Amino acid sequence: MAHDDVGGRLIEALTQLDELSGTMTVDEAISELDEATLQVFWRDWPNINAWAAAIWRRLNEDLARPASPPASDLDEVGGSG
């Protein structure tokens, strides 16, 4: 699978899931989704959820650390005068 636009694909998937979750309750979704769709959700969601939770934890850890200045290999020399 190409990684060309992984960010765009993730944003699109999240946008669609968010829109769907905003249009119906859980009870409505369960009653409107066909049995095959529910079975695919049941099968796939634990892996998707674990992957997303791992990304969330990593971002949370990264954002909890104080910011540090970028590393620079350049020698900064002040002006003379």
Secondary structure, DSSP 4 states (H G I P E B T S, - for coil): ---TTHHHHHHHHHHHHHHHHHHS-HHHHHHHS-HHHHHHHHHHHHHHHHHHHHHHHHHHHHHHSPP-PPP--SPP-----
